[in-house]
Amino acid sequence: MAKILSLGSALNDIYLIDHDDLVPTEIGEESIFAKILVGSKVDIDKLSYEVGGGGVNSAISFARHGHDAILMANISHDAAGDAILRTLDKEGVDTSFISYDTKRATGSSVILLDSCGGERTILTYRGASTKFDDFSPEDLDTIRPDWIYVTTLRGDMKTLTNFFKKAQEKEIKIMFNPGVKELENSKELMPLLKYVDVLLVNKQEAAQMVPGALLEELLYHLKGYSKTVIITDGAMGGIATNGEETYRFGIYEDVKIKDATGAGDAFGSGFLAAIATKKSFRQALMFASANSTSVVTKIGANKGILSSKKELHPMPIQKI
């Protein structure tokens, strides 16, 4: 098994779940979620407390796969931070590199979820996960991971650059799933991709980075930046190449979506969890798809994360 360090956010997720009041409403050409009158009181069906964030979700995925999982994230000494630590301890994630913010509360999200259709709106207070400049690349000397899995650092390109350069120096592999803030800064983002061993983006994100409308076009342009590139496209599956093999893949199976939160994290961390156990490129893509599919069948961003014992059934995947 491998030692994998996750860099990213840690959030407390509060779900407000209802079957009739929290439903999308069409107003003209726009879809408005939960048309609730100002000043009204709304009774909901269920309340659920979970934990999430890209760093937390990926670390749990690696731990359940049997890897030595370490999380580097920012929380605070409060109830939300305690809940995150309890969950990570239960999952066997190393939390010794978590930092504590004395000025901001632990990041939290309130998720309004339509229990019938699975639609959601997320209200996020990022709090301690707003900034990452206290992350020290020198910790890589102590941790000595085989991989670092990096989700969004809220556009902190300096910290990203320092970690990527240090990882290259220490011969540590990098999987990177950039977020909105990184994509907004393409001038600094694109040169960083030369350090990245596995790049994961969705179709819309890929189109922000390089020219193209079709998955094949986007992959053609992106594969010149990173060794392995994966582009997902929701229910349409996706496309991926490692420079030697290229695959088009569909969804693992057609399921009723209860909550799509964490689906992208599950795909990315599922892929790396499998690759780090020496699974083939094809097998890793299949496990990533299965992991993402399992997550959306549960409420919460990581309840459905699979273990390495999951036996996969055939799915649409074709070498091209």
C-alpha distance (Angstrom), angle and dihedral (degrees) to the residues before:
residue distance angle dihedral
M1 . . .
A2 3.79 . .
K3 3.79 136.8 .
I4 3.81 108.8 -121.3
L5 3.80 126.6 -174.7
S6 3.82 117.4 -156.4
L7 3.81 118.4 -153.8
G8 3.78 116.7 -166.8
S9 3.76 148.8 73.6
A10 3.79 131.6 -29.8
L11 3.80 116.5 -156.1
N12 3.77 139.9 173.7
D13 3.83 109.1 -130.7
I14 3.80 120.3 -152.9
Y15 3.81 113.5 -169.0
L16 3.79 122.3 -155.1
I17 3.80 104.3 -167.0
D18 3.79 126.1 -169.1
H19 3.79 138.5 157.2
D20 3.81 102.3 -147.2
D21 3.82 114.4 14.4
L22 3.82 97.7 49.7
V23 3.78 98.8 57.2
P24 3.83 130.2 124.3
T25 3.80 114.7 -99.1
E26 3.80 123.5 -160.3
I27 3.81 114.4 -130.5
G28 3.79 108.8 177.5
E29 3.79 107.1 -53.9
E30 3.80 93.4 -22.2
S31 3.78 129.1 88.8
I32 3.80 111.3 -140.0
F33 3.79 117.1 -163.9
A34 3.81 119.1 -135.9
K35 3.79 103.8 -4.9
I36 3.80 96.2 -146.7
L37 3.79 121.2 168.1
V38 3.78 116.9 -119.6
G39 3.79 109.7 -104.2
S40 3.79 94.8 19.6
K41 3.81 127.2 124.6
V42 3.78 118.0 -129.8
D43 3.79 125.6 -164.4
I44 3.79 113.2 -145.7
D45 3.79 127.7 -157.7
K46 3.78 101.7 -133.2
L47 3.80 143.5 8.9
S48 3.80 120.9 -154.1
Y49 3.81 129.7 -176.8
E50 3.82 115.5 -152.1
V51 3.79 138.9 154.5
G52 3.78 127.4 -123.7
G53 3.77 147.3 142.6
G54 3.79 126.2 136.1
G55 3.79 94.4 -87.6
V56 3.80 94.7 49.0
N57 3.81 95.4 43.6
S58 3.79 94.8 50.0
A59 3.82 94.1 44.6
I60 3.81 90.6 53.0
S61 3.80 89.8 49.8
F62 3.81 92.0 53.2
A63 3.80 92.8 45.8
R64 3.81 93.2 50.8
H65 3.77 88.6 51.6
G66 3.79 89.7 57.0
H67 3.79 98.6 -105.0
D68 3.80 125.9 136.2
A69 3.82 96.5 -102.2
I70 3.80 123.1 -164.2
L71 3.80 126.0 -178.8
M72 3.79 126.5 -152.1
A73 3.81 108.9 -169.4
N74 3.80 142.2 126.1
I75 3.80 124.7 -108.1
S76 3.80 135.4 150.0
H77 3.81 135.6 -120.1
D78 3.81 94.8 -96.0
A79 3.81 140.7 102.7
A80 3.80 93.3 -83.2
G81 3.80 91.7 50.5
D82 3.80 90.9 48.1
A83 3.82 90.4 52.4
I84 3.80 90.6 52.8
L85 3.82 92.3 49.1
R86 3.82 92.1 48.9
T87 3.78 91.2 52.9
L88 3.80 93.8 46.7
D89 3.81 92.1 47.4
K90 3.80 89.8 50.8
E91 3.82 90.2 51.1
G92 3.81 92.8 48.3
V93 3.81 96.6 -114.3
D94 3.82 117.3 154.6
T95 3.82 106.2 -118.0
S96 3.81 98.4 176.8
F97 3.81 92.0 107.6
I98 3.79 95.6 53.3
S99 3.82 113.0 117.0
Y100 3.80 127.4 -144.8
D101 3.79 123.2 -133.4
T102 3.80 113.9 -148.0
K103 3.81 95.1 -169.7
R104 3.81 103.7 46.0
A105 3.78 133.1 47.6
T106 3.79 120.9 -119.2
G107 3.79 111.2 -78.9
S108 3.79 114.6 -96.1
S109 3.78 138.2 -176.2
V110 3.77 130.9 -156.8
I111 3.79 108.5 -152.1
L112 3.80 119.0 -161.2
L113 3.80 105.1 -155.1
D114 3.79 129.6 -171.0
S115 3.80 102.5 -145.0
C116 3.81 92.6 -158.1
G117 3.79 101.9 50.8
G118 3.80 102.0 19.5
E119 3.80 91.9 -125.1
R120 3.79 115.9 147.0
T121 3.77 145.6 -177.1
I122 3.80 119.6 -155.1
L123 3.80 124.4 -150.4
T124 3.81 108.3 -166.2
Y125 3.78 133.0 -166.2
R126 3.81 102.7 -171.9
G127 3.79 95.9 -168.7
A128 3.80 110.3 156.1
S129 3.82 89.9 12.8
T130 3.80 91.6 62.7
K131 3.80 94.6 91.0
F132 3.79 135.4 30.8
D133 3.80 104.7 -178.6
D134 3.80 90.4 113.2
F135 3.82 89.5 67.2
S136 3.81 106.7 108.2
P137 3.82 119.8 -147.3
E138 3.81 86.4 -159.2
D139 3.81 87.4 72.8
L140 3.80 86.6 73.8
D141 3.81 86.7 72.6
T142 3.80 88.5 60.6
I143 3.80 100.0 36.9
R144 3.81 96.2 41.0
P145 3.83 94.7 -168.5
D146 3.78 124.7 -173.2
W147 3.82 90.3 -138.5
I148 3.77 139.0 13.6
Y149 3.79 117.3 -151.7
V150 3.80 110.7 -155.8
T151 3.79 125.6 -166.0
T152 3.79 123.7 175.3
L153 3.79 118.0 -39.2
R154 3.81 90.1 -170.3
G155 3.78 93.6 -100.2
D156 3.81 96.7 -52.4
M157 3.80 93.9 150.8
K158 3.80 93.6 170.2
T159 3.80 92.6 59.6
L160 3.80 91.3 43.6
T161 3.80 91.4 50.9
N162 3.80 93.0 48.4
F163 3.81 92.9 49.7
F164 3.79 94.0 45.0
K165 3.80 92.8 50.2
K166 3.80 92.0 46.3
A167 3.79 90.9 48.5
Q168 3.78 90.9 52.3
E169 3.80 90.0 49.1
K170 3.83 90.6 52.2
E171 3.84 93.1 41.2
I172 3.79 91.7 -116.8
K173 3.81 115.9 154.9
I174 3.81 120.5 -126.3
M175 3.79 132.8 -147.4
F176 3.79 112.4 -171.6
N177 3.80 131.4 -166.4
P178 3.83 104.4 179.7
G179 3.78 121.5 -154.1
V180 3.78 136.2 -144.6
K181 3.80 95.2 -79.4
E182 3.82 93.0 51.7
L183 3.80 91.5 47.3
E184 3.79 90.2 52.6
N185 3.79 88.1 61.1
S186 3.80 100.2 53.0
K187 3.81 92.8 153.0
E188 3.80 89.8 68.3
L189 3.81 97.0 28.3
M190 3.80 100.7 58.7
P191 3.83 96.7 56.9
L192 3.82 89.3 51.9
L193 3.80 92.0 61.0
K194 3.81 91.1 77.7
Y195 3.81 86.9 74.3
V196 3.81 93.2 50.8
D197 3.81 121.3 99.1
V198 3.82 95.5 -174.1
L199 3.81 123.5 23.6
L200 3.81 119.5 -167.6
V201 3.81 122.4 -170.0
N202 3.77 136.7 145.1
K203 3.80 123.6 -116.9
Q204 3.80 95.1 -95.8
E205 3.80 91.7 49.2
A206 3.79 92.0 47.9
A207 3.81 89.7 52.8
Q208 3.82 88.8 56.1
M209 3.79 90.4 55.1
V210 3.81 104.4 42.7
P211 3.82 139.6 11.4
G212 3.78 119.6 -87.7
A213 3.79 144.3 83.2
L214 3.80 102.9 -147.8
L215 3.80 123.7 68.4
E216 3.80 90.8 -119.3
E217 3.80 91.7 54.0
L218 3.78 93.3 47.8
L219 3.80 92.2 47.7
Y220 3.80 91.3 49.0
H221 3.81 91.3 56.3
L222 3.81 97.2 40.7
K223 3.80 97.2 47.6
G224 3.78 88.7 71.2
Y225 3.82 89.4 65.3
S226 3.83 104.4 46.6
K227 3.79 135.6 26.8
T228 3.81 94.4 -124.2
V229 3.80 123.4 25.5
I230 3.80 127.6 -173.4
I231 3.81 121.8 -173.6
T232 3.80 117.3 -173.1
D233 3.79 125.2 -159.9
G234 3.80 107.7 -169.9
A235 3.80 114.3 -118.8
M236 3.82 89.1 0.3
G237 3.81 91.5 67.5
G238 3.78 113.4 -137.0
I239 3.78 149.4 -114.8
A240 3.79 132.4 -98.7
T241 3.79 142.1 178.0
N242 3.79 135.5 -173.7
G243 3.79 94.0 -170.0
E244 3.79 92.6 -96.2
E245 3.80 103.0 49.2
T246 3.79 130.3 32.1
Y247 3.81 124.4 -165.5
R248 3.77 138.4 -173.8
F249 3.77 110.9 -154.5
G250 3.77 137.6 -176.2
I251 3.79 129.3 -153.3
Y252 3.80 118.3 -60.6
E253 3.79 93.1 -121.5
D254 3.79 138.7 -23.9
V255 3.81 107.5 -100.3
K256 3.79 137.4 164.1
I257 3.81 106.5 -98.0
K258 3.80 112.4 -131.7
D259 3.81 96.6 170.8
A260 3.82 127.7 -4.1
T261 3.82 93.5 -163.4
G262 3.80 110.4 125.7
A263 3.81 96.3 12.5
G264 3.80 92.8 125.2
D265 3.80 92.7 46.5
A266 3.80 89.8 50.1
F267 3.79 92.1 51.7
G268 3.79 95.2 48.6
S269 3.79 97.6 42.2
G270 3.80 90.8 42.2
F271 3.78 90.3 55.6
L272 3.80 93.4 49.7
A273 3.81 92.7 43.4
A274 3.80 88.9 57.3
I275 3.82 96.7 41.5
A276 3.81 90.1 50.0
T277 3.81 89.2 58.1
K278 3.81 89.9 55.0
K279 3.80 95.4 -103.4
S280 3.79 115.6 157.1
F281 3.80 121.2 -97.8
R282 3.81 89.9 -106.6
Q283 3.80 93.4 48.1
A284 3.81 91.3 48.7
L285 3.81 91.6 52.9
M286 3.80 89.7 50.2
F287 3.80 92.9 49.8
A288 3.82 90.7 47.0
S289 3.80 89.9 53.7
A290 3.81 92.2 46.3
N291 3.82 91.6 48.7
S292 3.80 92.4 50.5
T293 3.81 91.8 46.5
S294 3.79 91.9 50.7
V295 3.81 92.8 50.3
V296 3.81 94.8 55.4
T297 3.82 91.0 55.6
K298 3.82 90.9 64.9
I299 3.79 133.6 59.4
G300 3.79 107.0 -112.9
A301 3.79 132.8 48.3
N302 3.80 96.8 -98.7
K303 3.81 111.0 19.3
G304 3.79 91.4 98.5
I305 3.82 97.2 47.7
L306 3.80 109.8 132.8
S307 3.78 131.0 -130.6
S308 3.79 125.0 -129.9
K309 3.82 88.7 -100.8
K310 3.80 92.2 72.0
E311 3.81 109.7 120.9
L312 3.79 109.9 -142.4
H313 3.76 124.9 -139.5
P314 3.83 122.4 -150.4
M315 3.79 117.3 -75.4
P316 3.80 135.5 179.9
I317 3.81 105.1 -76.6
Q318 3.77 126.2 140.9
K319 3.76 133.1 -176.5
I320 3.82 112.2 -129.4
